Amino acid sequence: MDGFKLEALGGGITAVISDDHSFGTDAVLLASFTAPKKNDIACDMGSGCGIIPLIWCRDGLCKSITALEIQRKACEQIKEAVKLNGLSEKLFVVCGDLRDGNVLPEASFDVVSMNPPYKAPMSGKTSITEAALMARHEVTCKFSDAAKAASKLLKFGGRFCVCHRPERLADVVCAMRDSGIELKRIRTVAHKAGARPSLILAEGKKGAKAGTIIEPVLVLKDENGNYTDEALDFYGLYRNDI
């Protein structure tokens, strides 16, 4: 595992990370927000180092999980994590482009998740690595592409769960609806009470009727700078390392 590092997630599960493919708070929160059932067949698109599937495996969730990732180095990291954690019968890695309609079988998943690139192509800093550019900017896929892919992969009534920036909420809603996925649940995340949200967690359902539940704001830290009890619940067994 030359160039790779190990990150304990709790519960005996370890992620394989690198300078190019690591993970942050957003992915950990999305894994908890999505909350797949134990017998769900799940897919995590743009999986990076596989943090979301690994958290689900740690928590005993899902019958099977497919990690779809376009970057080969990231796929190598997930495969190393599969070997390290003995997950070969549950977590499957597919190196491919989510825009390819043949990369995975249609209507096969109960849950699809994605922590997508947040920024428009070439916006903000561009003096970054190719891996970081692909992770942060919509250079290989737009959110509309992700919504279309999720709609093809999901069974009727299946859920598509994502995180995104608050200023992109309209894009999320419109892309989901255009793809036959209706936004059913949304939660905003703020660093402290009274602060503007810095993240949205959104759940859409394929083929559902209109109607959205807006949940209370998830506040990450209290007035003393300590993580709130609810935030720690979202982090789960990883809480001891944050």
Biotite code that builds the C-alpha atoms (Angstrom):
import biotite.structure as struc

atoms = struc.array([
    struc.Atom([0.000, 0.000, 0.000], chain_id="A", res_id=1, res_name="MET", atom_name="CA", element="C"),
    struc.Atom([2.769, 2.402, -1.000], chain_id="A", res_id=2, res_name="ASP", atom_name="CA", element="C"),
    struc.Atom([1.572, 5.986, -0.596], chain_id="A", res_id=3, res_name="GLY", atom_name="CA", element="C"),
    struc.Atom([-1.585, 4.931, 1.234], chain_id="A", res_id=4, res_name="PHE", atom_name="CA", element="C"),
    struc.Atom([-2.433, 5.599, 4.878], chain_id="A", res_id=5, res_name="LYS", atom_name="CA", element="C"),
    struc.Atom([-4.849, 3.903, 7.243], chain_id="A", res_id=6, res_name="LEU", atom_name="CA", element="C"),
    struc.Atom([-7.671, 5.703, 9.059], chain_id="A", res_id=7, res_name="GLU", atom_name="CA", element="C"),
    struc.Atom([-9.609, 3.843, 11.767], chain_id="A", res_id=8, res_name="ALA", atom_name="CA", element="C"),
    struc.Atom([-13.370, 4.402, 11.552], chain_id="A", res_id=9, res_name="LEU", atom_name="CA", element="C"),
    struc.Atom([-14.253, 2.510, 14.739], chain_id="A", res_id=10, res_name="GLY", atom_name="CA", element="C"),
    struc.Atom([-15.886, -0.859, 15.033], chain_id="A", res_id=11, res_name="GLY", atom_name="CA", element="C"),
    struc.Atom([-12.854, -2.601, 13.586], chain_id="A", res_id=12, res_name="GLY", atom_name="CA", element="C"),
    struc.Atom([-13.229, -0.955, 10.154], chain_id="A", res_id=13, res_name="ILE", atom_name="CA", element="C"),
    struc.Atom([-10.331, 0.943, 8.579], chain_id="A", res_id=14, res_name="THR", atom_name="CA", element="C"),
    struc.Atom([-10.309, 3.245, 5.550], chain_id="A", res_id=15, res_name="ALA", atom_name="CA", element="C"),
    struc.Atom([-7.364, 3.442, 3.162], chain_id="A", res_id=16, res_name="VAL", atom_name="CA", element="C"),
    struc.Atom([-6.656, 7.098, 2.364], chain_id="A", res_id=17, res_name="ILE", atom_name="CA", element="C"),
    struc.Atom([-4.090, 9.088, 0.392], chain_id="A", res_id=18, res_name="SER", atom_name="CA", element="C"),
    struc.Atom([-3.223, 12.697, -0.289], chain_id="A", res_id=19, res_name="ASP", atom_name="CA", element="C"),
    struc.Atom([-5.441, 12.597, -3.380], chain_id="A", res_id=20, res_name="ASP", atom_name="CA", element="C"),
    struc.Atom([-8.342, 10.604, -1.967], chain_id="A", res_id=21, res_name="HIS", atom_name="CA", element="C"),
    struc.Atom([-9.301, 11.184, 1.635], chain_id="A", res_id=22, res_name="SER", atom_name="CA", element="C"),
    struc.Atom([-12.601, 12.228, 3.249], chain_id="A", res_id=23, res_name="PHE", atom_name="CA", element="C"),
    struc.Atom([-14.165, 14.990, 5.311], chain_id="A", res_id=24, res_name="GLY", atom_name="CA", element="C"),
    struc.Atom([-17.116, 15.806, 7.511], chain_id="A", res_id=25, res_name="THR", atom_name="CA", element="C"),
    struc.Atom([-19.582, 16.049, 4.631], chain_id="A", res_id=26, res_name="ASP", atom_name="CA", element="C"),
    struc.Atom([-19.192, 12.400, 3.630], chain_id="A", res_id=27, res_name="ALA", atom_name="CA", element="C"),
    struc.Atom([-19.452, 11.167, 7.218], chain_id="A", res_id=28, res_name="VAL", atom_name="CA", element="C"),
    struc.Atom([-22.659, 13.160, 7.748], chain_id="A", res_id=29, res_name="LEU", atom_name="CA", element="C"),
    struc.Atom([-24.122, 11.902, 4.461], chain_id="A", res_id=30, res_name="LEU", atom_name="CA", element="C"),
    struc.Atom([-23.434, 8.290, 5.406], chain_id="A", res_id=31, res_name="ALA", atom_name="CA", element="C"),
    struc.Atom([-25.458, 8.745, 8.594], chain_id="A", res_id=32, res_name="SER", atom_name="CA", element="C"),
    struc.Atom([-28.208, 10.824, 6.966], chain_id="A", res_id=33, res_name="PHE", atom_name="CA", element="C"),
    struc.Atom([-28.779, 8.199, 4.265], chain_id="A", res_id=34, res_name="THR", atom_name="CA", element="C"),
    struc.Atom([-29.316, 5.479, 6.883], chain_id="A", res_id=35, res_name="ALA", atom_name="CA", element="C"),
    struc.Atom([-29.842, 2.490, 4.578], chain_id="A", res_id=36, res_name="PRO", atom_name="CA", element="C"),
    struc.Atom([-31.613, -0.567, 5.939], chain_id="A", res_id=37, res_name="LYS", atom_name="CA", element="C"),
    struc.Atom([-29.832, -3.845, 6.691], chain_id="A", res_id=38, res_name="LYS", atom_name="CA", element="C"),
    struc.Atom([-31.241, -5.579, 3.621], chain_id="A", res_id=39, res_name="ASN", atom_name="CA", element="C"),
    struc.Atom([-30.855, -2.689, 1.175], chain_id="A", res_id=40, res_name="ASP", atom_name="CA", element="C"),
    struc.Atom([-28.843, -3.026, -2.016], chain_id="A", res_id=41, res_name="ILE", atom_name="CA", element="C"),
    struc.Atom([-26.910, 0.233, -2.183], chain_id="A", res_id=42, res_name="ALA", atom_name="CA", element="C"),
    struc.Atom([-24.660, 2.158, -4.536], chain_id="A", res_id=43, res_name="CYS", atom_name="CA", element="C"),
    struc.Atom([-22.346, 5.036, -3.674], chain_id="A", res_id=44, res_name="ASP", atom_name="CA", element="C"),
    struc.Atom([-21.475, 7.048, -6.791], chain_id="A", res_id=45, res_name="MET", atom_name="CA", element="C"),
    struc.Atom([-18.201, 8.952, -6.965], chain_id="A", res_id=46, res_name="GLY", atom_name="CA", element="C"),
    struc.Atom([-17.121, 6.954, -3.946], chain_id="A", res_id=47, res_name="SER", atom_name="CA", element="C"),
    struc.Atom([-13.596, 8.356, -3.580], chain_id="A", res_id=48, res_name="GLY", atom_name="CA", element="C"),
    struc.Atom([-11.792, 6.293, -0.936], chain_id="A", res_id=49, res_name="CYS", atom_name="CA", element="C"),
    struc.Atom([-15.043, 4.468, -0.166], chain_id="A", res_id=50, res_name="GLY", atom_name="CA", element="C"),
    struc.Atom([-15.717, 6.184, 3.141], chain_id="A", res_id=51, res_name="ILE", atom_name="CA", element="C"),
    struc.Atom([-19.526, 6.018, 2.868], chain_id="A", res_id=52, res_name="ILE", atom_name="CA", element="C"),
    struc.Atom([-19.707, 2.276, 2.029], chain_id="A", res_id=53, res_name="PRO", atom_name="CA", element="C"),
    struc.Atom([-17.126, 1.534, 4.739], chain_id="A", res_id=54, res_name="LEU", atom_name="CA", element="C"),
    struc.Atom([-19.198, 3.350, 7.375], chain_id="A", res_id=55, res_name="ILE", atom_name="CA", element="C"),
    struc.Atom([-22.274, 1.381, 6.313], chain_id="A", res_id=56, res_name="TRP", atom_name="CA", element="C"),
    struc.Atom([-20.295, -1.859, 6.568], chain_id="A", res_id=57, res_name="CYS", atom_name="CA", element="C"),
    struc.Atom([-19.054, -0.829, 10.005], chain_id="A", res_id=58, res_name="ARG", atom_name="CA", element="C"),
    struc.Atom([-22.621, -0.272, 11.163], chain_id="A", res_id=59, res_name="ASP", atom_name="CA", element="C"),
    struc.Atom([-23.921, -3.566, 9.754], chain_id="A", res_id=60, res_name="GLY", atom_name="CA", element="C"),
    struc.Atom([-26.070, -1.871, 7.105], chain_id="A", res_id=61, res_name="LEU", atom_name="CA", element="C"),
    struc.Atom([-26.957, -3.030, 3.584], chain_id="A", res_id=62, res_name="CYS", atom_name="CA", element="C"),
    struc.Atom([-27.034, -6.490, 2.054], chain_id="A", res_id=63, res_name="LYS", atom_name="CA", element="C"),
    struc.Atom([-24.568, -5.440, -0.633], chain_id="A", res_id=64, res_name="SER", atom_name="CA", element="C"),
    struc.Atom([-22.871, -2.180, -1.627], chain_id="A", res_id=65, res_name="ILE", atom_name="CA", element="C"),
    struc.Atom([-21.366, -1.090, -4.931], chain_id="A", res_id=66, res_name="THR", atom_name="CA", element="C"),
    struc.Atom([-18.784, 1.691, -4.885], chain_id="A", res_id=67, res_name="ALA", atom_name="CA", element="C"),
    struc.Atom([-18.730, 3.386, -8.291], chain_id="A", res_id=68, res_name="LEU", atom_name="CA", element="C"),
    struc.Atom([-15.670, 5.566, -8.909], chain_id="A", res_id=69, res_name="GLU", atom_name="CA", element="C"),
    struc.Atom([-14.079, 6.938, -12.076], chain_id="A", res_id=70, res_name="ILE", atom_name="CA", element="C"),
    struc.Atom([-10.530, 7.445, -10.764], chain_id="A", res_id=71, res_name="GLN", atom_name="CA", element="C"),
    struc.Atom([-8.390, 4.311, -10.774], chain_id="A", res_id=72, res_name="ARG", atom_name="CA", element="C"),
    struc.Atom([-6.211, 5.246, -7.800], chain_id="A", res_id=73, res_name="LYS", atom_name="CA", element="C"),
    struc.Atom([-9.300, 5.780, -5.674], chain_id="A", res_id=74, res_name="ALA", atom_name="CA", element="C"),
    struc.Atom([-10.630, 2.382, -6.795], chain_id="A", res_id=75, res_name="CYS", atom_name="CA", element="C"),
    struc.Atom([-7.329, 0.814, -5.751], chain_id="A", res_id=76, res_name="GLU", atom_name="CA", element="C"),
    struc.Atom([-7.740, 2.346, -2.298], chain_id="A", res_id=77, res_name="GLN", atom_name="CA", element="C"),
    struc.Atom([-11.253, 0.954, -1.897], chain_id="A", res_id=78, res_name="ILE", atom_name="CA", element="C"),
    struc.Atom([-10.088, -2.469, -3.049], chain_id="A", res_id=79, res_name="LYS", atom_name="CA", element="C"),
    struc.Atom([-7.278, -2.369, -0.479], chain_id="A", res_id=80, res_name="GLU", atom_name="CA", element="C"),
    struc.Atom([-9.862, -1.481, 2.182], chain_id="A", res_id=81, res_name="ALA", atom_name="CA", element="C"),
    struc.Atom([-12.061, -4.377, 1.065], chain_id="A", res_id=82, res_name="VAL", atom_name="CA", element="C"),
    struc.Atom([-9.132, -6.780, 1.535], chain_id="A", res_id=83, res_name="LYS", atom_name="CA", element="C"),
    struc.Atom([-8.028, -5.205, 4.804], chain_id="A", res_id=84, res_name="LEU", atom_name="CA", element="C"),
    struc.Atom([-11.500, -5.399, 6.339], chain_id="A", res_id=85, res_name="ASN", atom_name="CA", element="C"),
    struc.Atom([-12.599, -8.738, 4.876], chain_id="A", res_id=86, res_name="GLY", atom_name="CA", element="C"),
    struc.Atom([-15.507, -7.245, 2.920], chain_id="A", res_id=87, res_name="LEU", atom_name="CA", element="C"),
    struc.Atom([-15.138, -9.090, -0.397], chain_id="A", res_id=88, res_name="SER", atom_name="CA", element="C"),
    struc.Atom([-18.620, -10.621, -0.146], chain_id="A", res_id=89, res_name="GLU", atom_name="CA", element="C"),
    struc.Atom([-20.369, -7.346, 0.622], chain_id="A", res_id=90, res_name="LYS", atom_name="CA", element="C"),
    struc.Atom([-18.540, -4.347, -0.885], chain_id="A", res_id=91, res_name="LEU", atom_name="CA", element="C"),
    struc.Atom([-17.889, -4.346, -4.641], chain_id="A", res_id=92, res_name="PHE", atom_name="CA", element="C"),
    struc.Atom([-15.806, -1.794, -6.520], chain_id="A", res_id=93, res_name="VAL", atom_name="CA", element="C"),
    struc.Atom([-16.610, -0.684, -10.070], chain_id="A", res_id=94, res_name="VAL", atom_name="CA", element="C"),
    struc.Atom([-14.237, 1.652, -11.888], chain_id="A", res_id=95, res_name="CYS", atom_name="CA", element="C"),
    struc.Atom([-16.426, 3.521, -14.333], chain_id="A", res_id=96, res_name="GLY", atom_name="CA", element="C"),
    struc.Atom([-18.196, 6.696, -15.386], chain_id="A", res_id=97, res_name="ASP", atom_name="CA", element="C"),
    struc.Atom([-21.663, 7.240, -13.901], chain_id="A", res_id=98, res_name="LEU", atom_name="CA", element="C"),
    struc.Atom([-22.679, 8.833, -17.200], chain_id="A", res_id=99, res_name="ARG", atom_name="CA", element="C"),
    struc.Atom([-22.239, 5.456, -18.875], chain_id="A", res_id=100, res_name="ASP", atom_name="CA", element="C"),
    struc.Atom([-25.707, 3.932, -18.822], chain_id="A", res_id=101, res_name="GLY", atom_name="CA", element="C"),
    struc.Atom([-24.253, 0.427, -19.080], chain_id="A", res_id=102, res_name="ASN", atom_name="CA", element="C"),
    struc.Atom([-21.794, 0.608, -16.196], chain_id="A", res_id=103, res_name="VAL", atom_name="CA", element="C"),
    struc.Atom([-24.301, -0.903, -13.727], chain_id="A", res_id=104, res_name="LEU", atom_name="CA", element="C"),
    struc.Atom([-27.666, -2.675, -14.155], chain_id="A", res_id=105, res_name="PRO", atom_name="CA", element="C"),
    struc.Atom([-30.714, -0.433, -14.199], chain_id="A", res_id=106, res_name="GLU", atom_name="CA", element="C"),
    struc.Atom([-33.389, -0.471, -11.481], chain_id="A", res_id=107, res_name="ALA", atom_name="CA", element="C"),
    struc.Atom([-31.224, -2.629, -9.219], chain_id="A", res_id=108, res_name="SER", atom_name="CA", element="C"),
    struc.Atom([-30.664, -0.487, -6.121], chain_id="A", res_id=109, res_name="PHE", atom_name="CA", element="C"),
    struc.Atom([-32.758, 0.508, -3.119], chain_id="A", res_id=110, res_name="ASP", atom_name="CA", element="C"),
    struc.Atom([-30.452, 3.396, -2.214], chain_id="A", res_id=111, res_name="VAL", atom_name="CA", element="C"),
    struc.Atom([-27.992, 5.533, -4.177], chain_id="A", res_id=112, res_name="VAL", atom_name="CA", element="C"),
    struc.Atom([-25.801, 8.103, -2.452], chain_id="A", res_id=113, res_name="SER", atom_name="CA", element="C"),
    struc.Atom([-23.320, 10.690, -3.684], chain_id="A", res_id=114, res_name="MET", atom_name="CA", element="C"),
    struc.Atom([-21.088, 13.384, -2.270], chain_id="A", res_id=115, res_name="ASN", atom_name="CA", element="C"),
    struc.Atom([-20.792, 15.285, -5.559], chain_id="A", res_id=116, res_name="PRO", atom_name="CA", element="C"),
    struc.Atom([-18.393, 17.983, -6.773], chain_id="A", res_id=117, res_name="PRO", atom_name="CA", element="C"),
    struc.Atom([-19.719, 21.269, -5.385], chain_id="A", res_id=118, res_name="TYR", atom_name="CA", element="C"),
    struc.Atom([-18.156, 23.840, -7.704], chain_id="A", res_id=119, res_name="LYS", atom_name="CA", element="C"),
    struc.Atom([-18.732, 24.830, -11.301], chain_id="A", res_id=120, res_name="ALA", atom_name="CA", element="C"),
    struc.Atom([-15.940, 23.938, -13.750], chain_id="A", res_id=121, res_name="PRO", atom_name="CA", element="C"),
    struc.Atom([-12.795, 26.037, -13.256], chain_id="A", res_id=122, res_name="MET", atom_name="CA", element="C"),
    struc.Atom([-14.326, 28.218, -10.514], chain_id="A", res_id=123, res_name="SER", atom_name="CA", element="C"),
    struc.Atom([-12.158, 29.180, -7.557], chain_id="A", res_id=124, res_name="GLY", atom_name="CA", element="C"),
    struc.Atom([-8.609, 27.823, -7.253], chain_id="A", res_id=125, res_name="LYS", atom_name="CA", element="C"),
    struc.Atom([-7.445, 25.842, -10.259], chain_id="A", res_id=126, res_name="THR", atom_name="CA", element="C"),
    struc.Atom([-3.831, 25.219, -9.176], chain_id="A", res_id=127, res_name="SER", atom_name="CA", element="C"),
    struc.Atom([-4.716, 21.869, -7.636], chain_id="A", res_id=128, res_name="ILE", atom_name="CA", element="C"),
    struc.Atom([-4.107, 18.255, -8.579], chain_id="A", res_id=129, res_name="THR", atom_name="CA", element="C"),
    struc.Atom([-6.213, 16.544, -11.221], chain_id="A", res_id=130, res_name="GLU", atom_name="CA", element="C"),
    struc.Atom([-7.735, 14.300, -8.550], chain_id="A", res_id=131, res_name="ALA", atom_name="CA", element="C"),
    struc.Atom([-8.761, 17.289, -6.432], chain_id="A", res_id=132, res_name="ALA", atom_name="CA", element="C"),
    struc.Atom([-10.104, 19.102, -9.483], chain_id="A", res_id=133, res_name="LEU", atom_name="CA", element="C"),
    struc.Atom([-12.347, 16.148, -10.334], chain_id="A", res_id=134, res_name="MET", atom_name="CA", element="C"),
    struc.Atom([-13.541, 15.813, -6.731], chain_id="A", res_id=135, res_name="ALA", atom_name="CA", element="C"),
    struc.Atom([-14.344, 19.491, -6.205], chain_id="A", res_id=136, res_name="ARG", atom_name="CA", element="C"),
    struc.Atom([-15.394, 20.768, -9.633], chain_id="A", res_id=137, res_name="HIS", atom_name="CA", element="C"),
    struc.Atom([-17.998, 19.554, -12.112], chain_id="A", res_id=138, res_name="GLU", atom_name="CA", element="C"),
    struc.Atom([-15.449, 18.599, -14.758], chain_id="A", res_id=139, res_name="VAL", atom_name="CA", element="C"),
    struc.Atom([-16.400, 14.938, -15.249], chain_id="A", res_id=140, res_name="THR", atom_name="CA", element="C"),
    struc.Atom([-20.089, 15.231, -14.374], chain_id="A", res_id=141, res_name="CYS", atom_name="CA", element="C"),
    struc.Atom([-22.683, 17.823, -13.478], chain_id="A", res_id=142, res_name="LYS", atom_name="CA", element="C"),
    struc.Atom([-25.235, 17.239, -10.749], chain_id="A", res_id=143, res_name="PHE", atom_name="CA", element="C"),
    struc.Atom([-27.852, 16.743, -13.444], chain_id="A", res_id=144, res_name="SER", atom_name="CA", element="C"),
    struc.Atom([-25.770, 13.819, -14.738], chain_id="A", res_id=145, res_name="ASP", atom_name="CA", element="C"),
    struc.Atom([-25.681, 12.327, -11.244], chain_id="A", res_id=146, res_name="ALA", atom_name="CA", element="C"),
    struc.Atom([-29.453, 12.648, -10.842], chain_id="A", res_id=147, res_name="ALA", atom_name="CA", element="C"),
    struc.Atom([-30.076, 10.966, -14.201], chain_id="A", res_id=148, res_name="LYS", atom_name="CA", element="C"),
    struc.Atom([-27.699, 8.143, -13.312], chain_id="A", res_id=149, res_name="ALA", atom_name="CA", element="C"),
    struc.Atom([-29.315, 7.654, -9.910], chain_id="A", res_id=150, res_name="ALA", atom_name="CA", element="C"),
    struc.Atom([-32.770, 7.511, -11.482], chain_id="A", res_id=151, res_name="SER", atom_name="CA", element="C"),
    struc.Atom([-31.646, 4.732, -13.832], chain_id="A", res_id=152, res_name="LYS", atom_name="CA", element="C"),
    struc.Atom([-30.014, 2.747, -11.049], chain_id="A", res_id=153, res_name="LEU", atom_name="CA", element="C"),
    struc.Atom([-32.842, 3.033, -8.510], chain_id="A", res_id=154, res_name="LEU", atom_name="CA", element="C"),
    struc.Atom([-35.826, 0.761, -8.193], chain_id="A", res_id=155, res_name="LYS", atom_name="CA", element="C"),
    struc.Atom([-39.211, 2.489, -8.130], chain_id="A", res_id=156, res_name="PHE", atom_name="CA", element="C"),
    struc.Atom([-39.508, 4.113, -4.702], chain_id="A", res_id=157, res_name="GLY", atom_name="CA", element="C"),
    struc.Atom([-35.742, 3.943, -4.171], chain_id="A", res_id=158, res_name="GLY", atom_name="CA", element="C"),
    struc.Atom([-33.910, 6.791, -2.460], chain_id="A", res_id=159, res_name="ARG", atom_name="CA", element="C"),
    struc.Atom([-31.213, 9.153, -3.766], chain_id="A", res_id=160, res_name="PHE", atom_name="CA", element="C"),
    struc.Atom([-29.292, 10.878, -0.959], chain_id="A", res_id=161, res_name="CYS", atom_name="CA", element="C"),
    struc.Atom([-26.751, 13.649, -1.468], chain_id="A", res_id=162, res_name="VAL", atom_name="CA", element="C"),
    struc.Atom([-24.973, 16.481, 0.267], chain_id="A", res_id=163, res_name="CYS", atom_name="CA", element="C"),
    struc.Atom([-24.328, 19.821, -1.393], chain_id="A", res_id=164, res_name="HIS", atom_name="CA", element="C"),
    struc.Atom([-23.782, 23.491, -0.769], chain_id="A", res_id=165, res_name="ARG", atom_name="CA", element="C"),
    struc.Atom([-26.868, 25.546, 0.229], chain_id="A", res_id=166, res_name="PRO", atom_name="CA", element="C"),
    struc.Atom([-26.468, 27.838, -2.776], chain_id="A", res_id=167, res_name="GLU", atom_name="CA", element="C"),
    struc.Atom([-26.921, 24.811, -5.051], chain_id="A", res_id=168, res_name="ARG", atom_name="CA", element="C"),
    struc.Atom([-30.262, 23.758, -3.549], chain_id="A", res_id=169, res_name="LEU", atom_name="CA", element="C"),
    struc.Atom([-32.276, 24.871, -6.585], chain_id="A", res_id=170, res_name="ALA", atom_name="CA", element="C"),
    struc.Atom([-29.984, 22.852, -8.849], chain_id="A", res_id=171, res_name="ASP", atom_name="CA", element="C"),
    struc.Atom([-30.473, 19.778, -6.649], chain_id="A", res_id=172, res_name="VAL", atom_name="CA", element="C"),
    struc.Atom([-34.271, 20.081, -6.614], chain_id="A", res_id=173, res_name="VAL", atom_name="CA", element="C"),
    struc.Atom([-34.592, 20.761, -10.343], chain_id="A", res_id=174, res_name="CYS", atom_name="CA", element="C"),
    struc.Atom([-32.161, 18.029, -11.399], chain_id="A", res_id=175, res_name="ALA", atom_name="CA", element="C"),
    struc.Atom([-33.898, 15.460, -9.223], chain_id="A", res_id=176, res_name="MET", atom_name="CA", element="C"),
    struc.Atom([-37.364, 16.363, -10.487], chain_id="A", res_id=177, res_name="ARG", atom_name="CA", element="C"),
    struc.Atom([-36.222, 16.389, -14.117], chain_id="A", res_id=178, res_name="ASP", atom_name="CA", element="C"),
    struc.Atom([-34.961, 12.840, -13.542], chain_id="A", res_id=179, res_name="SER", atom_name="CA", element="C"),
    struc.Atom([-38.160, 11.564, -11.937], chain_id="A", res_id=180, res_name="GLY", atom_name="CA", element="C"),
    struc.Atom([-36.898, 11.870, -8.377], chain_id="A", res_id=181, res_name="ILE", atom_name="CA", element="C"),
    struc.Atom([-38.887, 13.980, -5.923], chain_id="A", res_id=182, res_name="GLU", atom_name="CA", element="C"),
    struc.Atom([-37.185, 15.738, -3.019], chain_id="A", res_id=183, res_name="LEU", atom_name="CA", element="C"),
    struc.Atom([-38.747, 14.286, 0.140], chain_id="A", res_id=184, res_name="LYS", atom_name="CA", element="C"),
    struc.Atom([-36.425, 15.304, 2.989], chain_id="A", res_id=185, res_name="ARG", atom_name="CA", element="C"),
    struc.Atom([-33.851, 18.004, 3.567], chain_id="A", res_id=186, res_name="ILE", atom_name="CA", element="C"),
    struc.Atom([-31.641, 18.971, 6.476], chain_id="A", res_id=187, res_name="ARG", atom_name="CA", element="C"),
    struc.Atom([-29.284, 21.919, 6.731], chain_id="A", res_id=188, res_name="THR", atom_name="CA", element="C"),
    struc.Atom([-26.018, 21.800, 8.674], chain_id="A", res_id=189, res_name="VAL", atom_name="CA", element="C"),
    struc.Atom([-24.457, 24.765, 10.516], chain_id="A", res_id=190, res_name="ALA", atom_name="CA", element="C"),
    struc.Atom([-21.150, 24.956, 12.348], chain_id="A", res_id=191, res_name="HIS", atom_name="CA", element="C"),
    struc.Atom([-22.763, 26.702, 15.334], chain_id="A", res_id=192, res_name="LYS", atom_name="CA", element="C"),
    struc.Atom([-26.182, 27.873, 16.503], chain_id="A", res_id=193, res_name="ALA", atom_name="CA", element="C"),
    struc.Atom([-27.375, 30.973, 14.640], chain_id="A", res_id=194, res_name="GLY", atom_name="CA", element="C"),
    struc.Atom([-24.847, 30.574, 11.818], chain_id="A", res_id=195, res_name="ALA", atom_name="CA", element="C"),
    struc.Atom([-25.862, 30.259, 8.207], chain_id="A", res_id=196, res_name="ARG", atom_name="CA", element="C"),
    struc.Atom([-25.969, 26.666, 6.993], chain_id="A", res_id=197, res_name="PRO", atom_name="CA", element="C"),
    struc.Atom([-22.809, 25.511, 5.237], chain_id="A", res_id=198, res_name="SER", atom_name="CA", element="C"),
    struc.Atom([-24.198, 22.207, 3.962], chain_id="A", res_id=199, res_name="LEU", atom_name="CA", element="C"),
    struc.Atom([-27.460, 20.608, 2.918], chain_id="A", res_id=200, res_name="ILE", atom_name="CA", element="C"),
    struc.Atom([-28.347, 16.927, 3.180], chain_id="A", res_id=201, res_name="LEU", atom_name="CA", element="C"),
    struc.Atom([-31.097, 15.954, 0.757], chain_id="A", res_id=202, res_name="ALA", atom_name="CA", element="C"),
    struc.Atom([-33.100, 12.800, 0.119], chain_id="A", res_id=203, res_name="GLU", atom_name="CA", element="C"),
    struc.Atom([-35.158, 12.224, -3.004], chain_id="A", res_id=204, res_name="GLY", atom_name="CA", element="C"),
    struc.Atom([-37.397, 9.290, -3.881], chain_id="A", res_id=205, res_name="LYS", atom_name="CA", element="C"),
    struc.Atom([-37.890, 7.892, -7.375], chain_id="A", res_id=206, res_name="LYS", atom_name="CA", element="C"),
    struc.Atom([-41.487, 8.116, -8.547], chain_id="A", res_id=207, res_name="GLY", atom_name="CA", element="C"),
    struc.Atom([-42.759, 9.843, -5.390], chain_id="A", res_id=208, res_name="ALA", atom_name="CA", element="C"),
    struc.Atom([-45.387, 12.566, -5.177], chain_id="A", res_id=209, res_name="LYS", atom_name="CA", element="C"),
    struc.Atom([-44.441, 16.152, -4.308], chain_id="A", res_id=210, res_name="ALA", atom_name="CA", element="C"),
    struc.Atom([-43.999, 16.984, -0.644], chain_id="A", res_id=211, res_name="GLY", atom_name="CA", element="C"),
    struc.Atom([-40.836, 17.767, 1.298], chain_id="A", res_id=212, res_name="THR", atom_name="CA", element="C"),
    struc.Atom([-40.039, 17.526, 5.012], chain_id="A", res_id=213, res_name="ILE", atom_name="CA", element="C"),
    struc.Atom([-37.566, 20.146, 6.252], chain_id="A", res_id=214, res_name="ILE", atom_name="CA", element="C"),
    struc.Atom([-35.854, 18.807, 9.361], chain_id="A", res_id=215, res_name="GLU", atom_name="CA", element="C"),
    struc.Atom([-34.332, 20.917, 12.171], chain_id="A", res_id=216, res_name="PRO", atom_name="CA", element="C"),
    struc.Atom([-30.871, 22.356, 11.571], chain_id="A", res_id=217, res_name="VAL", atom_name="CA", element="C"),
    struc.Atom([-28.015, 20.066, 12.583], chain_id="A", res_id=218, res_name="LEU", atom_name="CA", element="C"),
    struc.Atom([-25.663, 22.192, 14.684], chain_id="A", res_id=219, res_name="VAL", atom_name="CA", element="C"),
    struc.Atom([-22.154, 20.748, 14.792], chain_id="A", res_id=220, res_name="LEU", atom_name="CA", element="C"),
    struc.Atom([-20.602, 22.643, 17.709], chain_id="A", res_id=221, res_name="LYS", atom_name="CA", element="C"),
    struc.Atom([-21.841, 24.386, 20.854], chain_id="A", res_id=222, res_name="ASP", atom_name="CA", element="C"),
    struc.Atom([-20.856, 27.799, 22.233], chain_id="A", res_id=223, res_name="GLU", atom_name="CA", element="C"),
    struc.Atom([-17.687, 26.284, 23.722], chain_id="A", res_id=224, res_name="ASN", atom_name="CA", element="C"),
    struc.Atom([-16.536, 24.811, 20.439], chain_id="A", res_id=225, res_name="GLY", atom_name="CA", element="C"),
    struc.Atom([-17.343, 21.243, 21.435], chain_id="A", res_id=226, res_name="ASN", atom_name="CA", element="C"),
    struc.Atom([-19.274, 18.880, 19.195], chain_id="A", res_id=227, res_name="TYR", atom_name="CA", element="C"),
    struc.Atom([-22.967, 18.685, 20.080], chain_id="A", res_id=228, res_name="THR", atom_name="CA", element="C"),
    struc.Atom([-24.471, 15.370, 21.172], chain_id="A", res_id=229, res_name="ASP", atom_name="CA", element="C"),
    struc.Atom([-26.451, 15.179, 17.942], chain_id="A", res_id=230, res_name="GLU", atom_name="CA", element="C"),
    struc.Atom([-23.350, 15.769, 15.847], chain_id="A", res_id=231, res_name="ALA", atom_name="CA", element="C"),
    struc.Atom([-21.566, 13.006, 17.733], chain_id="A", res_id=232, res_name="LEU", atom_name="CA", element="C"),
    struc.Atom([-24.502, 10.709, 16.990], chain_id="A", res_id=233, res_name="ASP", atom_name="CA", element="C"),
    struc.Atom([-24.007, 11.430, 13.286], chain_id="A", res_id=234, res_name="PHE", atom_name="CA", element="C"),
    struc.Atom([-20.309, 10.580, 13.580], chain_id="A", res_id=235, res_name="TYR", atom_name="CA", element="C"),
    struc.Atom([-21.170, 7.295, 15.282], chain_id="A", res_id=236, res_name="GLY", atom_name="CA", element="C"),
    struc.Atom([-18.218, 5.081, 16.201], chain_id="A", res_id=237, res_name="LEU", atom_name="CA", element="C"),
    struc.Atom([-15.828, 7.529, 14.515], chain_id="A", res_id=238, res_name="TYR", atom_name="CA", element="C"),
    struc.Atom([-16.585, 10.106, 17.242], chain_id="A", res_id=239, res_name="ARG", atom_name="CA", element="C"),
    struc.Atom([-13.514, 9.216, 19.317], chain_id="A", res_id=240, res_name="ASN", atom_name="CA", element="C"),
    struc.Atom([-11.213, 10.334, 16.529], chain_id="A", res_id=241, res_name="ASP", atom_name="CA", element="C"),
    struc.Atom([-12.682, 13.739, 15.687], chain_id="A", res_id=242, res_name="ILE", atom_name="CA", element="C"),
])
